[in-house]
């Protein structure tokens, strides 16, 4: 009985250790009890972005920008350029463990954007594509 208890304890400890060392996202978190869709589904404020070609970080440009992701698969993105507010609405979808696809209509027609999720916690969402890395936060 003691031998079986030791084996079960070892398996549980090994499983927890593996869970903590294997994150689905480059920047964590290592483990979360909340499902991805629950963590994603909220109002996100843009903290800053990084232009991946130049490495320049931009933060002041994003005051009052909001990305609202709904559990039902829809999203709204409000952005402001030169005091002109633009709202995009569309659909989102998780692809695999760390990809998110946004599909919406803009003046130029249907747009589809893919992002890699770098970090997804209850308070932080970091995504990037081949041009930009965006850091969002939630209150």
N, C-alpha and C positions, 0 to 999 in steps of 0.2 A: 504494500500500500504506500509506504514512504517513497519507494523507488518510482512509482507511478506519479505521485505528487511532485516529486523532483522533476520528472520529465515534462509534466504539464506546466510547471512553473517556468522551466527553461524555454518551452515553446512560446509561452505568453510573453516573456521578457524579450526573446529574440524577435517576435512579431512587432512589438512596440518599438524596439530599436530600429528595425528596418523601416517602419512607418515614419519615424522621425528623420531618418537619413535620406529618404526618397521623396522629394517634393515634386509635384507636377509642374511647378512654376520655378523659373530661374531664381527669383527673389523671394520665394516662400509664399505663405507660411508652410512649415513642414507638415503640419497636420491641422485639420479643422473638423469640427463636429457638424458644421452647417453645410448643406449641399451647395454646389456651385451656383445654381440658379437663385437660391435664397441670398447668397452673398452678393450676387450681381444685381439683383432686383431692388433698386433703391435710387435715390437722387444723388448724383455725383457732381461735385464741383471741380473744375479744372484748377489744379494747383500750379503746374508748369509743364512745359514741353521742352524737348531737346531735339534740335535739328540734327539728324544723324549724319548729314553730309559735312556740316561745319562744326558740330559739337557745341553750338551756342544754345544756351538755356534761355527760354523766354517765360516770364511769369506775369508781368504787368499787363500783357495783352489779353489775359484771360479773365479779367474781373467780370463776374456775373455770368459766366458761361456755365450751362447746366446740361448734363446728360442724364436723362431719366430712363431707366430700364425697368420694364414691367415683366413680371413673371410669365405673362401670357404670350411673350414673344414680340412685343412691340417696344419701340423706344421713341423718345423725343430728344432732339439736340438743339439747344438754343445757343447761338453764337452771336457776337457783336463785333463788327468791323466798322471803324470810322463812324461810330454812333448809330449804325444801322443794324437793327436786330434781325436775324434770320433764324427761322425755325424749320427744322427738318424732322419729319416723322417717317417711320418705316418699321421694318421687322429686323429682328436679330436672331441669331442661332449659334449655339455652341457646336463646334466641330472638333471632335476628339477631346483630348484632355486640356489643351491650352490654346485653342483657336476660337475666335469669335468673328462672325460675319454680320455686317450691317448692310441692309438693302433698303434704299430710299430713292425718292424722285427729287431731282433738283432741276434748275432751269435748263441744264444741258441734257436732261433725260435721266434714265434710271442709273443709279450709282450703286456699286457693290464694293465694299471695303472689307478687307480681311486684316485682322490684328492678332498678334501673338500676345497672350496674357503672360505677363512677367510676374505679377503679384496680384493676388486676390484674397483680401481679408474683409472683415466686416466694415472696416474704415478706409481701406486703400484698394485702389484698382490701378495697376500700371500696365499699359499696353504699348505695343510698338508694331510698326510695319517697316517697310524698307526705307521710308523717308523720315519718320518722326517717332519719338517715344513720348507718350503722354502720361502724366501722373495725375490721377483723380483722388479726391478724398470725400468722405461722407461724415456728416456730423453725428 
